[in-house]
Amino acid sequence: MPTFPTSPSYRSINTRVRNYNLSSESLNGRIQVRSLGSSRREFTVQFPPMTKADFEPIYDFIVARGGSYETFDIALENPTLATDETVTVRMNGDIQEFAAGVDGLYIFELDLIEEIT
């Protein structure tokens, strides 16, 4: 399994937990919810401004994954563990955006979905 580059390190991680439920609403306004009993984590990994040389390995890695087609491992902080956790993920969608500023620095964040096997 390919592993996401560890350098440069990311600046922050936003984690969301998505629960899967089915709900229906009757004409009188009563809502019934049924849990499908599953959930997954979604992450937004933000990087500090990077030079072109720092950004190129990350860019090459992302292009090689083919969007959301291929999974990969990434080390992410887990607030419930004392160490980082290796998570198998795929990109959330087939479009990843980055900005190249007038100062020559690249701004980038990556949206990921946990792959539950």
ABEGO torsion letter per residue (X at the ends): XBBBBAOBBBABBBBBBBBBBBBBBBAAGBBBBBBAGBBBBBBBBBBBBBBAAAAAAAAAAAAAAGEAABBBBBBBBBAABABBBBBBBBBBEABBBBBBBAAGBBBBBBBBBBBBX
